[in-house]
Amino acid sequence: MADKKFTLHWLALQNVRRKPYRNLGLAALVGIFSAILFGGSILNSQLGKGLESLSDRLGADVLIVPYGHEQIAKAALLRGEPGTYYMRKEALSRIREFPGVTAATPQFFLASLSASCCAERVQIIGFDPDSDFLIRPWIQNKITQLRDGEVVAGSKIRAGAGEEIFFFETTYRVAAKMDATGLGLDTSIFMPLSALYALMRDNPDIVRQIDSPEQYISSVAVKIDPALSPRDVGNAVMRAYAIEYNLDLIVAETIVSETARRLHTLSAAVYWIAAGVWALAFLVISLIFSVTVSERKHELSVYRLLGAQRSWLARLLQWEAFFICAGGALAGILAASCVVFPFSALIFTSLKLPYLGVSGLMAAGHALSVLAIAGVSGPLACLNTVWSVTRFDVYNTLREGE
Amino acid sequence: MRLRINHLTKRYQRGDSWFDAVRNASFSLDDGALVSMVGRSGSGKTTLLNMVSGLLCPDSGEILVDGINLFSMDDKKRSDFRNEKIGYIQQGRSLLGNLTALDNVRLPFHLQRRSGDSLQRARGLFADLGVSHLENSYPAELSGGELRRIALARALINAPAIVIADEPTSDLDIDTAHEILELFSRLNAQGVAFLVATHDPELSRCGGMALKMDAGELTKATELLSPFG
C-alpha cells in the first residue's frame, strides 16, 4: 500500500533528506558530541573494568621487591613492561615466618629477547606451583600441574592452548591460557620456577646480573592476616629485613588507589568535556534550528493553509530535529568506534593505565544511551523555536512570500 | 455548506496611522456558487480571503459556517474546517519543494485521519486536469500553468465545499489562464463553489456574483446568469 508511507515521520524524513546541506552542519555537530560521549564512556568502562580486575587480581596484599625497583615492578605489573630485578632467596623464608603473614609466594622475572608469539619482548615469569596463589586462580582451563616443557600464556600472547611457543632456543607447549586481566600479566608467559632455573642453567648468558640464579627471586607476593593492616605488617617486615636483604615494599591497596585516582581524574575530564560539548551543541542546535526554521516560515505557512494544526506542525519539526540528531549521533558513534576499539591498547599504554575490553552488550548499551541523549536533545533544543514558529502570523508570512 | 460573512473589518497600522484593509464586508456563499472579487492590487482581496479561510482573525464582524462562528472555534476545529471544507489556491508558488507533485496533492488528505486511498484520488485528479505525466516531477521542474493545475488538484483532494483562489491567473499567459478558467467552470458545474479574487476584469465576466473591492470597501458589482460564460 503506497498510502502507508504518508506518515508524519516519513514527511519529516523527506524534509531532512531533500535539504542535505541545511542539515549537515547540525548533524555534524551532534556527531562530534556523540563521538566524544560514546568514545569517552567506552574508554571509561574499559578503565573501570581494568581497575576492577586490578583489585580482584593482584591477589596479594603486599609485594616485596628489591630496593629501588618499586616503579619498575609496578610498570611490569600494570603494563607488562619487561623488568628484571633480583633479590636473595633467603628473604622468602624469613617473610613467610613473619607474624601476620599468612602466605608468601616467590616469582622470578625474565625478559625474553624475542619470542615466536610476539613482536616485542615478553615477560617470562617463573612461579612456585606449590605456594602460588596469583596465577592458578585465573587459568582458563584448570590444569592440575604443568609438565616439563609446558607454559601458561597470558591472554594477549598469540599462541593458544595446545600450540607451541619458542623462546631462548627452546620450544614450549602452551598448556593453558590466562583470563584477560587488563594488567601486565596479559602479556606474560608463566612457567614453574624449577623449569625456569633449569633453562637458565642450560643458558648461562640469559641472566648476566647474577651468578647463580637459583639463589635469587624477583619478588615475593604476600598475603596478610585479614585482621591486620597490610601496610602495618609490610612496614614491620621492612623494618626487620629491608637493610639485610635490600628490600622495598609495594602495598597493593596503594596501587589500586593510585590507579583509581588517575582513573577518576580521567573519567571526570572525559565527562566534563562531553558535558561542555553537549551544552555547546544544545545552544548551537537551538540557534541553527531557529535560523533554518525562520527561513522555512513560508513552507510552514503552506502546511497551515492546508489545514495542519499547530500541534501537527510542532510534531513535524520535532521529528525533523530527532532525525537530524539521531543521524548525527549514529555517525558519531560509528566514527568513535573506528578509533576507540582498534586503538584502545595504544591509548591506554600512553595513559599508563590498565584496561579491559568491554562486552558487545555493554558497548551496545553505551551506543543506545548516546543515541537516546542525542535523540532527545534535538527536539528539546528546538522546543522554543517550535513554540514560536507554530504561532507566527501565517497570513503575513504568505504575503511576504508572494 | 452555507458561509455568511457579516460586517468583517480588519485594520492595520502603517506608521503612525491606522487604515482599514477590509471595512464592513458582507456577503454569503452557498453550495455550488461562484463569487468573483475584483480589485486592484492592495485593495484588500487577499486579506478578506484569508479571513474567510480562518487564517486571519478579523477585528470585528463574524464568519458563520452553517451558523457557527468560525472564530469561536479553537485551532483544531478551524484547521479541520480549512482542511475539510476549503480548497485554497494561493497566489504565486505554493507547492512544497520537498515533495513531488503527486505527494503535494496527497498531503492535505493525510493532515487528518481519513480512511480511503489518497493515491487513487490524487491520480484521478491528475487525469481530470490532464497532468498525469507530472506525477513524479518536483515543483521546481514545473511551469506556471502546470504549478497552478497541481495546486488546483491539491485544493480538490479532500472534495471541499469551497475552492478559494487568490489571483489564479495573475502570472499566466492568456491561453493558460483560459484553460485554468475552463477547469474552474467545469468544476463549478459539478457543484464546487468558488470564491475567486482577481485584478483581471476578464475573470469577473466569467459569471456568478461579481464583487468589487476598492480600498477595503466591498461592493456588489453585478450578478451574471451564466457562470464562466
HADDOCK unambig.tbl for C-alpha pairs under 7 A between the chains (distance, minus, plus):
assign (segid A and resid 3 and name CA) (segid B and resid 117 and name CA) 6.67 0.50 0.50
assign (segid A and resid 3 and name CA) (segid B and resid 118 and name CA) 6.78 0.50 0.50
assign (segid A and resid 3 and name CA) (segid B and resid 119 and name CA) 6.63 0.50 0.50
assign (segid A and resid 6 and name CA) (segid B and resid 110 and name CA) 6.89 0.50 0.50
assign (segid A and resid 14 and name CA) (segid B and resid 98 and name CA) 6.87 0.50 0.50
assign (segid A and resid 15 and name CA) (segid B and resid 98 and name CA) 5.94 0.50 0.50
assign (segid A and resid 18 and name CA) (segid B and resid 98 and name CA) 5.77 0.50 0.50
assign (segid A and resid 299 and name CA) (segid B and resid 96 and name CA) 6.50 0.50 0.50
assign (segid A and resid 302 and name CA) (segid B and resid 94 and name CA) 6.70 0.50 0.50
assign (segid A and resid 306 and name CA) (segid B and resid 82 and name CA) 6.55 0.50 0.50
assign (segid A and resid 306 and name CA) (segid B and resid 83 and name CA) 5.62 0.50 0.50
assign (segid A and resid 306 and name CA) (segid B and resid 108 and name CA) 5.80 0.50 0.50
assign (segid A and resid 307 and name CA) (segid B and resid 79 and name CA) 4.47 0.50 0.50
assign (segid A and resid 307 and name CA) (segid B and resid 80 and name CA) 5.96 0.50 0.50
assign (segid A and resid 307 and name CA) (segid B and resid 82 and name CA) 5.01 0.50 0.50
assign (segid A and resid 307 and name CA) (segid B and resid 83 and name CA) 4.14 0.50 0.50
assign (segid A and resid 307 and name CA) (segid B and resid 111 and name CA) 6.87 0.50 0.50
assign (segid A and resid 308 and name CA) (segid B and resid 79 and name CA) 6.02 0.50 0.50
assign (segid A and resid 308 and name CA) (segid B and resid 111 and name CA) 5.84 0.50 0.50
assign (segid A and resid 309 and name CA) (segid B and resid 75 and name CA) 6.60 0.50 0.50
assign (segid A and resid 309 and name CA) (segid B and resid 76 and name CA) 5.80 0.50 0.50
assign (segid A and resid 309 and name CA) (segid B and resid 79 and name CA) 5.59 0.50 0.50
assign (segid A and resid 394 and name CA) (segid B and resid 55 and name CA) 6.82 0.50 0.50
assign (segid A and resid 395 and name CA) (segid B and resid 50 and name CA) 6.70 0.50 0.50
assign (segid A and resid 395 and name CA) (segid B and resid 55 and name CA) 6.41 0.50 0.50
assign (segid A and resid 395 and name CA) (segid B and resid 56 and name CA) 6.27 0.50 0.50
assign (segid A and resid 402 and name CA) (segid B and resid 91 and name CA) 6.62 0.50 0.50
assign (segid A and resid 402 and name CA) (segid B and resid 92 and name CA) 5.63 0.50 0.50
